[in-house]
């Protein structure tokens, strides 16, 4: 089997147990909250996620920073020096500049290590949608795919990684320019919850609005039927410190489709900074995004 390493970044929101199970290398982004700077490292969290979201609920605004080109070089180069190849599955370039930094780093390293294969993919995914893609990619690697075969296989899957989410408070989307101040105020007053999709280009697209949390959870669950979710595939649910709602979403999905392989985990601090406490997401392979 060809010797290569799969990299990703922490905007995959991959939990520590799956980092170890999959054998992938996660490059942390950085974030700052309450005057302290942290690395979003799933294997070494200095700030527990429950405490992070508690600070956000207290009114502290989180700021995030992308991975720079020098950090990518610093992380990738030891692998190349060992004589291994690498492939990086990165967070959507429509939401962060991180992928662009990885691409520049790969080009620089390719000229220095011409005998090595260095591949980067803008997965156009976010949060545990990227974890789902990693799950499937690791399985393909274990079945013997070469790095170039895996690269082509991943590209073919991207139009089918279905992303759906809702938020509890529109103020966080307003800060990111996703909704207007008026929409945020009216949404809070009327308890409006948006249904949001990540499109084929990796951009966030509001596609609907419902009133109330239960209705938003039910609306998310119905996407499993609309997009032909295969009961045998893994489903990834992520929440911003709202575990009971994640369980409610799982229950709603299972009432529609007899799925068994459901993973529930936290939305990490970088994604969480932009969607806020209470956000709820889920991801599966569909006939389209």
BARO-717010 format. One line per 3 residues: their letters; for each residue x, y, z of C-alpha. Coordinates in steps of 0.001 Angstrom, whole numbers, plus 524288, in hexadecimal, padded with zeros to 5 digits. Layout:
BARO-717010
a> X/Y/Z; ...
***
This chain:
BARO-717010
xxx> 80000/80000/80000; 80504/80D86/7FC8D; 80A10/814FC/8085E
xxx> 80346/82216/809C4; 7FD6C/82A9F/81466; 7EFD2/830B8/8146A
xxx> 7EF61/83E67/81A1C; 7E3C6/846F4/81D74; 7E168/85325/82592
xxx> 7D9E1/85552/83207; 7CE38/85B3F/82ADD; 7CAB3/84D0D/82853
xxx> 7C636/84D1B/83699; 7CB21/83F28/83755; 7CAA8/83A1C/8456C
xxx> 7D6DA/834B5/84BE3; 7D27E/82682/84B86; 7D099/826EA/83CD3
xxx> 7DDA2/82DC4/83AA1; 7E3EE/821E7/840DD; 7DB08/817FB/83A4B
xxx> 7DCEA/81DB3/82CB6; 7EB81/8201E/82E57; 7EA9E/82DA6/8281E
xxx> 7F2A5/8399C/82BAC; 7EAC9/8459E/82FA3; 7F0C5/85331/82E2C
xxx> 7EA9F/85C6C/83833; 7E570/869D7/8350B; 7E67D/8743A/83F99
xxx> 7DC09/87BD3/846C1; 7DB65/88641/8513D; 7D0DF/88813/85B89
xxx> 7D080/88FE9/86829; 7DE1C/89519/8654E; 7E465/887A2/8643B
xxx> 7E9A2/8812F/857FA; 7E821/87296/855BA; 7EADF/86837/84B94
xxx> 7DF01/8608A/8470F; 7E5D8/85391/84942; 7DC69/84818/84B46
xxx> 7E712/84008/851DA; 7EB44/84AA0/85B52; 7E099/8542A/85F4E
xxx> 7E4B1/85E97/868F8; 7D6D1/863D9/86942; 7CBE5/859B9/86A4E
xxx> 7C148/85BDF/86037; 7B6C8/85D2D/86AAD; 7BE9D/86854/870BB
xxx> 7C0B6/86E91/8636D; 7B22C/86F26/8608D; 7AF77/873EF/86E64
xxx> 7B87C/87F72/86BB0; 7B145/88241/85F02; 7A43F/8821C/86623
xxx> 7A9F8/88BD8/86FC5; 7AC45/89524/86472; 7BA80/8929A/86123
xxx> 7BD07/89337/85296; 7C62B/8890B/84CD3; 7CFE0/88CCB/8423D
xxx> 7D615/882D3/83933; 7E286/88227/83113; 7E567/879A2/8254F
xxx> 7F12B/870AB/823F2; 7FC5D/877E9/81D79; 804D2/872FF/81267
xxx> 81108/871E0/81B22; 80974/86969/824CA; 80534/86060/819E0
xxx> 8134C/85F0A/8156C; 817BF/85C8F/82354; 80D76/851D8/824D2
xxx> 80EB3/84B7B/81772; 81D74/84B63/815ED; 82104/8411D/8203E
xxx> 81834/8376D/81931; 81F18/83A00/80C4E; 82C56/838F0/812D4
xxx> 82888/82B4F/8177F; 8261C/82779/8096A; 8174C/8275D/80A5B
xxx> 80D4E/82DE6/80191; 801D1/835DF/806A2; 7F41A/83A34/8034A
xxx> 7ED24/84558/80A42; 7DE4A/845F7/80AD9; 7DB56/8540C/80E35
xxx> 7D015/85C41/81317; 7C80F/863A3/808E3; 7CF71/86EC2/80267
xxx> 7C2A8/87665/80178; 7C27B/877B0/81041; 7D0FB/878D4/813AB
xxx> 7DDEC/87C1F/80D41; 7E449/87047/8138D; 7E37A/867CB/8075B
xxx> 7EA46/8722A/7FF44; 7F5AE/87215/808CD; 7F69A/8634D/807CB
xxx> 7F714/863E4/7F8FE; 80229/86DD1/7F8D3; 809A2/865C1/802E5
xxx> 807D3/85972/7FAB2; 80D0D/86036/7EE8C; 81915/864F4/7F5CD
xxx> 81BB7/8578B/7FB98; 819A1/850D4/7EE79; 82527/8584D/7E8C4
xxx> 82D83/85456/7F467; 8293D/8460A/7F47C; 826D8/842A8/7E61D
xxx> 8267E/83404/7E8D7; 81B59/8352C/7F292; 80CC4/83643/7EFD5
xxx> 8062C/841AF/7F6C3; 7F7A4/84341/7F421; 7EDD3/84CE6/7F9B4
xxx> 7DF10/84CE1/7F83C; 7D594/857E3/7FAD9; 7CAD8/84EE7/7FFA9
xxx> 7C0B1/859D8/7FFAE; 7BBFA/853D2/80C5F; 7BB2A/85891/81A56
xxx> 7BA8F/85314/8281C; 7B7BC/84499/8291F; 7B40A/84444/81AC5
xxx> 7C2C9/843DB/81938; 7C392/8396D/823D4; 7B9E4/83145/81C03
xxx> 7C26A/832E4/80FF9; 7CE78/82EFC/817CF; 7C761/82301/81CF6
xxx> 7C468/81E87/80F1F; 7D1EE/82234/809F5; 7D8F7/81A96/8148A
xxx> 7D0EA/80E9D/8111E; 7D522/8100F/802F7; 7E35D/8113B/806F1
xxx> 7E251/804DC/80F10; 7DCB2/7FDE9/80339; 7E940/80101/7FBEA
xxx> 7E6E2/80D65/7F428; 7F334/814A4/7F04B; 7F433/822F7/7F3CA
xxx> 7F07D/8271C/7E600; 7E529/81D8E/7E5A5; 7E074/822E6/7F2A3
xxx> 7E1A8/830CC/7ED8D; 7D8CF/82DA6/7E1F6; 7CF5F/82609/7EA8D
xxx> 7CDED/83158/7F437; 7CB3B/83B12/7E94F; 7C06D/8323C/7E445
xxx> 7B9D7/831FE/7F1A9; 7B97D/840AC/7F3FF; 7AC86/84363/7ED0B
xxx> 7A604/8395A/7F5E7; 7AA5A/83DD3/80383; 79D60/84380/807F3
xxx> 79E57/84E80/81218; 792B2/85394/819D2; 7923F/85BE9/825F2
xxx> 78ACF/865A4/82E03; 78ECB/86F9A/83837; 788AF/873BE/844F4
xxx> 78C06/88243/843E1; 78D63/889A5/8370D; 7969A/893B7/83D03
xxx> 7A265/88B2B/839D9; 79EA1/88A13/82B88; 79C67/898D1/82B60
xxx> 7AA58/89B17/83006; 7AF30/892CF/824C2; 7A6E3/89A37/81AFA
xxx> 79DD0/88EA6/81861; 7916E/895CD/81CB6; 78E05/8A418/81EA6
xxx> 78C5B/8AAE7/82BC6; 77DD5/8ABF4/828F6; 77CAF/89D60/82651
xxx> 7841A/89A48/832CE; 77B44/8A2E4/83B2D; 76EB1/89DFA/834E4
xxx> 77385/89005/835BD; 77612/8912E/84442; 76908/897F8/846B1
xxx> 76116/88DFD/83F20; 76962/88221/842DD; 76CFF/87FE7/834A6
xxx> 776E6/87536/8320A; 77DB5/8749D/824D8; 78062/8682B/81D4B
xxx> 78DC8/8698F/8171D; 794C4/8617C/80CE9; 7A2D8/860DA/80812
xxx> 7A21E/86106/7F942; 7AAA2/85A82/7EEE6; 7B441/865D8/7EF8B
xxx> 7B5B1/864D4/7FE55; 7AE11/8712E/80185; 7A3BE/872B3/80C22
xxx> 79644/87472/80622; 789BD/876FC/80E06; 77F12/86EC6/807C9
xxx> 773A5/87019/81123; 76E2C/8752E/81DE4; 76582/86EF7/82818
xxx> 7603C/8738B/83501; 76568/86C99/840FF; 77005/862EC/8442F
xxx> 767F2/85689/842C8; 76391/85A8F/83532; 771A1/85D35/83131
xxx> 775E7/84FCA/835F6; 76ABF/84945/82E8F; 76E1A/8510C/8224B
xxx> 77C2C/84C74/822FF; 77810/83E58/824CF; 76F51/83E97/818C6
xxx> 77B3B/84105/81038; 77EC2/832B3/81277; 772CB/82EBD/80A7E
xxx> 773CB/83994/8005A; 781EE/83652/7FD14; 780D7/82779/7FDB9
xxx> 7891D/82489/80983; 78E27/8167D/8092E; 78AEC/8100A/81652
xxx> 797F2/808DE/81647; 7A0AE/814C7/815D2; 7A661/81C83/82127
xxx> 79FA5/8291A/8254D; 7A69D/833DB/82CAD; 79F53/83D1C/835B3
xxx> 7A671/84865/83C4C; 7A163/851FF/84654; 7A610/85E6E/84CD2
xxx> 7A3D7/85A3C/85AF1; 795F5/85583/85892; 796F6/846D1/85A3E
xxx> 78885/84494/85D15; 784EB/84AE9/85033; 78EDC/8425B/84939
xxx> 78817/83681/84F15; 77AF3/83BF2/84AC9; 78025/83D5C/83CDE
xxx> 78540/82F6E/83D1B; 777E1/82ABA/8419B; 770FE/83281/836E6
xxx> 779FD/82D00/82C6A; 7781D/81F0C/83147; 76960/820EB/830CD
xxx> 76AE2/8232F/82229; 7765E/81A74/81E67; 77ADE/80E36/825CC
xxx> 788F6/812BF/82764; 791F9/80C9A/83175; 79F56/812DC/82FC9
xxx> 79D95/82066/835E7; 7A8B7/8285C/83BB6; 7A5D5/833EB/844B0
xxx> 7B082/83D82/84888; 7B35A/84BD0/84B47; 7B4A1/856B7/84178
xxx> 7C250/85BBC/84427; 7C602/86981/8484D; 7C9A8/86ED5/83AE2
xxx> 7BCFC/86ADC/83441; 7B5DB/86DE8/840E9; 7BACF/87BEA/840B2
xxx> 7B2F9/87E35/83442; 7A676/876A5/83735; 7A558/878BA/845EF
xxx> 7A0CC/87064/8515A; 79557/867BC/84E17; 798BE/86590/83FD4
xxx> 79521/85813/83AD7; 79A5B/85166/82EAA; 799D6/84468/827D7
xxx> 7A077/83E30/81C37; 79E4F/8325E/81396; 7A09F/82D5E/805CC
xxx> 79530/8313B/7FD24; 791D5/83122/7EEC1; 79630/83F6D/7EF27
x> 79A82/84945/7F948
***
